[in-house]
């Protein structure tokens, strides 16, 4: 037996290895066009087939319908997965989660940090990113790297999951020319990355926007769901004193 096979088997026996599906989540390219459906709409790869260890697009789902599937989403230009889904496969304790679109999500990979954190508090075990208590890993990849560096048995953190399907409201396109259909389960998670983020924060609070009336100098604050009407603006203007009434130009 070759020495490489013996060493690989020894590492496997001690748990110092990553299962193929976890390697796929770490190395596969997501949010790129699917080569099998180049001419189809909505052909972006946003799903990982854990049994085939590859990334697929919504058009590929019917041929993988009996496989374990996880939807990968995009948040601040990085890949995330729902905590509820990934916890069926691996223990995600001590990994900082974020509440986005009313769902808890965790980052899959390390994120580059422009400057080193110099404050006090918890920092990630792999990338020195600042974290809130009691978390010590900023992503799933950081936790896996930490376990392997400590030469611990990764198999103790893995969980048996025979079936893992997409949510029932996930849209699978059938007609490439149907522009009216849209995914009800968004592939993009909206919001801004929290500073010293907490998993209890809701990052989807309605935005407050400011409307300015140029000639009058009035400012009105309104929720994005209800805008200030022209009648209300004119009423507010009429109540102000000293507004000159100009005659129309001849």
Order of alpha helices (4+ residues) and beta strands (2+ residues): alpha-alpha-beta-beta-beta-beta-beta-alpha-beta-beta-beta-beta-alpha-beta-beta-alpha
